[in-house]
């Protein structure tokens, strides 16, 4: 994978190289083990061999970031979250070793873990993901951390997506439909609601295999490690129903098959997950509506900037917004199974 020529990417790649190799050690990583994994407005991620370096979003709150990073490295959540790696020390000659920021964006290091294979949807680890979420939600905030942990960001992200659509695609023919659906969503954060540990942005792309003890450079591990959740940017305290909102929204939209939704929900309940009761939609209706609107709003914003038509899945989410706006949002009867 070739690195695009951009100053931030170049410096992030150099940072990852410095973390992956001792000073003066030549890089012998295979070409497929070095490159860009993600380059979005909310984060840029570069792989170098057995680790990845992430430059977090511009404007990241430093105090909240430090609290989230500390939580990810805490022993109490080691069975759920992939722990960060220590930053390289001492500083490298070009200053990349600290204070661990590039262009004002915090930079963190993580072990590389194989992600969910998008080409094999039948092997998607829905049950494992549900059990990880249940364990996270059941874990008390570590002693001394509760006062420092920020709010989980899922409700805020829905509102930000709508604001982005208003700025970027105000004249899109479907914008009025999305806004009508948004107006049907009640207050996103209820006073006195649950304050449990939450991931804040769960989807299958947030799962990787933890390698445990890192294998030698360029050597495959002998067996896949356990699944772990990644991405700390939205971690915090809040209502755990938001962590189930995306699969719930996909199910309600007809994108996630009923049997997969039932497997996911049964695994979550079987692991003692506290987010839902006997009728899961009593807790999931508002978050699922909000996630539907968020997805649709981002689709309109991105397709407008990219000057392309909506794809099939994006059209489905717009259609679902129309149902929400018309108050026809009851999920299929099998949702409570």
C-alpha positions in Angstrom: 0.0 0.0 0.0 1.4 3.4 -1.0 1.1 6.3 1.3 -0.5 9.4 -0.4 1.7 12.4 -0.4 0.2 14.5 2.4 2.2 16.2 5.2 0.1 14.7 8.0 0.2 11.2 6.5 3.9 11.5 5.9 4.6 12.5 9.5 2.2 9.9 10.9 3.9 7.3 8.8 7.3 8.4 10.2 5.9 8.3 13.7 4.7 4.7 13.2 8.0 3.7 11.7 9.9 5.1 14.7 7.6 3.2 17.1 7.9 -0.1 15.1 11.7 -0.2 14.9 14.6 0.5 17.1 16.7 3.6 16.1 18.9 2.8 13.2 17.2 -0.5 12.5 16.2 -0.9 8.8 12.6 -1.6 8.0 12.1 -5.1 6.5 8.3 -5.0 6.7 6.5 -6.5 3.7 4.8 -3.9 1.5 1.3 -5.2 2.4 2.1 -4.5 6.1 2.7 -0.8 5.7 0.1 1.7 4.5 -3.0 3.8 5.2 -5.9 2.0 6.9 -8.2 5.1 7.2 -8.1 8.8 6.3 -11.2 10.6 7.3 -12.2 13.8 8.9 -12.6 12.1 12.2 -9.3 10.2 12.2 -6.3 9.0 10.1 -4.8 5.6 10.8 -1.5 4.2 9.4 -0.2 0.7 9.8 3.4 -0.2 10.1 4.0 -3.9 10.6 2.6 -5.1 13.9 1.2 -1.7 15.1 -0.9 1.2 13.9 -0.7 4.9 14.6 -3.8 7.1 14.8 -4.1 10.8 14.5 -7.4 11.7 16.2 -9.8 14.3 15.0 -8.9 18.0 14.9 -10.4 19.7 17.9 -10.3 16.6 20.2 -10.8 17.6 23.8 -7.4 16.8 25.4 -8.8 16.1 28.9 -11.6 13.8 27.6 -9.1 12.1 25.3 -6.7 11.4 28.1 -9.5 9.9 30.2 -10.7 7.7 27.3 -7.1 6.5 26.6 -6.6 5.7 30.3 -9.8 3.7 30.3 -8.8 1.7 27.3 -5.6 0.7 29.1 -7.2 -0.2 32.4 -7.1 -3.8 33.5 -10.8 -3.9 34.3 -11.7 -3.6 30.6 -8.9 -5.7 29.1 -11.3 -8.4 28.1 -13.3 -5.9 26.1 -11.1 -3.1 24.7 -7.9 -3.3 22.8 -5.3 -1.6 25.0 -3.1 1.1 23.6 0.7 0.8 23.2 3.2 3.1 24.9 4.4 6.0 22.8 8.0 5.8 21.6 10.6 7.4 23.9 12.9 9.2 23.7 11.7 11.7 21.1 12.9 10.9 17.6 15.3 13.4 15.9 12.5 15.1 13.9 10.5 15.6 17.1 7.9 12.9 16.4 8.4 11.1 19.7 6.5 13.5 21.9 4.4 15.3 23.0 2.5 12.7 20.8 0.5 15.2 18.7 0.7 16.1 15.0 -0.8 19.4 13.8 -2.6 19.7 17.1 -4.2 16.3 16.8 -3.5 13.6 19.5 -1.6 10.6 18.2 -1.9 7.1 19.7 -0.4 3.7 19.1 -2.2 0.4 19.0 -1.4 -3.3 18.2 -2.5 -4.2 14.8 -5.3 -6.7 14.8 -7.0 -8.4 11.9 -10.5 -6.8 11.3 -13.8 -8.4 10.4 -13.6 -9.6 6.8 -16.2 -7.6 4.8 -16.0 -10.3 2.0 -17.4 -13.0 4.4 -20.6 -11.6 5.9 -21.7 -15.1 7.1 -18.7 -15.2 9.4 -19.4 -11.8 11.0 -19.0 -12.2 14.8 -22.4 -10.8 15.8 -22.7 -12.9 18.9 -19.1 -12.2 20.0 -19.7 -8.5 19.5 -22.9 -8.6 21.6 -21.1 -10.4 24.5 -18.3 -7.8 24.4 -20.9 -5.0 24.6 -22.7 -6.7 27.5 -19.4 -7.1 29.4 -18.5 -3.5 28.8 -21.9 -2.3 30.0 -21.7 -4.5 33.1 -18.3 -3.4 34.1 -18.3 -0.7 36.8 -16.2 2.4 35.9 -12.8 1.9 37.4 -12.2 3.4 40.8 -11.4 7.1 40.5 -12.2 7.2 36.8 -16.0 7.9 37.0 -15.5 11.6 37.8 -13.1 12.1 34.9 -14.8 10.0 32.2 -16.7 12.2 29.7 -20.2 11.5 28.3 -20.5 8.8 25.6 -20.7 10.7 22.3 -23.4 8.8 20.4 -26.3 11.3 20.9 -24.0 14.2 20.1 -22.8 12.6 16.8 -26.4 12.3 15.6 -26.9 16.0 16.1 -23.6 16.8 14.4 -24.5 14.7 11.4 -27.7 16.7 11.0 -25.8 20.0 11.3 -23.3 18.8 8.7 -26.2 17.9 6.3 -27.7 21.4 6.8 -24.4 23.0 5.9 -23.4 20.8 3.0 -26.6 19.6 1.4 -29.4 22.0 2.3 -31.0 21.8 -1.1 -30.9 18.1 -1.6 -34.3 16.7 -2.4 -34.2 14.3 0.5 -33.0 16.8 3.1 -36.5 17.7 4.1 -37.3 14.1 4.7 -34.3 13.6 7.0 -35.1 16.8 8.9 -38.7 15.7 9.4 -37.5 12.4 10.8 -35.1 14.2 13.1 -37.9 16.3 14.5 -39.7 13.1 15.5 -36.8 12.1 17.8 -37.4 13.1 21.4 -34.7 14.5 23.7 -31.6 12.5 23.0 -30.2 12.5 26.5 -32.8 12.0 29.3 -31.9 13.6 32.7 -31.2 10.9 35.3 -30.7 8.2 32.6 -28.3 5.3 32.9 -24.6 6.2 33.2 -22.8 3.0 32.3 -19.6 2.4 30.4 -20.4 2.6 26.7 -18.5 2.4 23.4 -20.4 5.1 21.7 -19.9 4.1 18.1 -20.4 0.4 17.8 -20.4 -1.4 14.4 -18.5 -4.4 13.1 -15.7 -2.2 11.8 -14.8 -1.6 15.5 -13.8 -5.2 16.0 -10.3 -6.7 15.6 -8.6 -9.8 16.7 -6.2 -9.2 19.6 -3.0 -11.0 18.9 -1.9 -11.3 22.5 1.8 -11.7 22.5 2.9 -10.0 19.2 4.4 -12.5 16.7 7.7 -11.8 15.1 7.7 -9.2 12.3 6.2 -10.5 9.1 5.2 -13.8 10.8 1.5 -14.9 10.9 0.1 -15.8 14.3 -0.6 -19.5 14.8 -4.2 -18.9 15.8 -6.7 -16.0 15.7 -6.9 -14.1 19.0 -10.1 -13.1 20.7 -12.2 -10.2 19.4 -11.8 -6.8 21.0 -13.4 -3.4 20.5 -11.3 -0.6 19.1 -11.7 3.2 18.7 -11.8 5.3 21.9 -13.0 8.5 20.5 -16.6 8.1 21.6 -16.1 6.1 24.8 -17.8 7.4 28.0 -20.7 7.1 30.4 -24.2 7.0 29.2 -27.2 4.9 28.1 -26.0 1.5 26.8 -29.0 1.3 24.4 -27.1 3.6 22.1 -24.4 0.9 21.6 -27.2 -1.4 20.2 -28.7 1.4 18.1 -26.9 0.8 14.8 -27.8 -2.9 14.4 -31.3 -2.1 15.6 -31.7 0.7 13.0 -30.3 -1.7 10.3 -32.9 -4.3 11.4 -35.8 -1.8 11.4 -34.7 -0.7 7.9 -34.6 -4.2 6.6 -30.8 -4.2 6.0 -29.9 -6.6 8.8 -31.8 -9.9 8.5 -34.2 -10.8 11.4 -32.2 -14.0 12.2 -29.0 -12.1 12.6 -30.7 -9.4 14.7 -32.2 -12.2 16.9 -28.8 -13.9 17.4 -27.2 -10.6 18.3 -30.0 -9.6 20.8 -30.1 -13.1 22.3 -26.3 -13.2 22.8 -26.4 -9.7 24.5 -29.2 -10.7 26.8 -27.6 -14.1 27.5 -24.4 -12.3 28.6 -26.4 -10.2 31.1 -26.5 -7.0 29.0 -28.4 -4.3 30.9 -29.4 -2.1 27.9 -32.8 -3.7 27.1 -35.6 -5.4 28.9 -38.3 -7.8 27.9 -39.4 -5.4 25.1 -36.1 -4.2 23.7 -37.8 -1.4 21.6 -38.9 0.4 24.8 -35.2 1.3 25.1 -34.0 1.1 21.5 -36.7 3.1 19.6 -35.2 6.6 20.2 -31.5 5.6 19.7 -32.4 3.6 16.6 -34.4 6.5 15.1 -31.5 8.8 15.8 -28.9 6.5 14.2 -31.2 6.2 11.1 -31.3 10.0 10.8 -27.5 10.2 11.4 -26.8 7.7 8.7 -29.1 9.3 6.2 -27.8 12.8 7.0 -24.2 11.7 6.5 -25.2 10.0 3.2 -26.6 13.2 1.9 -23.7 15.3 3.0 -21.1 12.9 1.6 -22.9 12.2 -1.7 -23.3 15.9 -2.3 -19.6 16.7 -1.7 -18.6 13.7 -3.9 -21.1 14.7 -6.6 -22.6 11.2 -6.8 -26.0 9.7 -6.5 -27.1 7.8 -3.3 -26.2 4.1 -3.3 -28.8 1.4 -2.6 -28.2 1.3 1.2 -28.3 5.1 1.5 -31.6 5.1 -0.4 -33.0 2.6 2.1 -32.0 4.8 5.0 -33.8 7.8 3.4 -36.9 5.7 2.9 -36.7 4.7 6.6 -36.5 8.3 7.5 -39.7 8.8 5.6 -41.4 6.1 7.6 -40.1 7.7 10.8 -41.4 11.1 9.8 -44.8 9.5 9.1 -44.7 7.7 12.5 -44.7 4.3 10.9 -41.6 3.1 12.7 -42.9 -0.1 14.4 -40.3 -2.8 13.9 -41.2 -6.3 12.7 -42.8 -8.6 15.3 -39.7 -10.8 15.5 -37.7 -7.9 17.0 -38.7 -8.9 20.5 -37.7 -12.5 20.1 
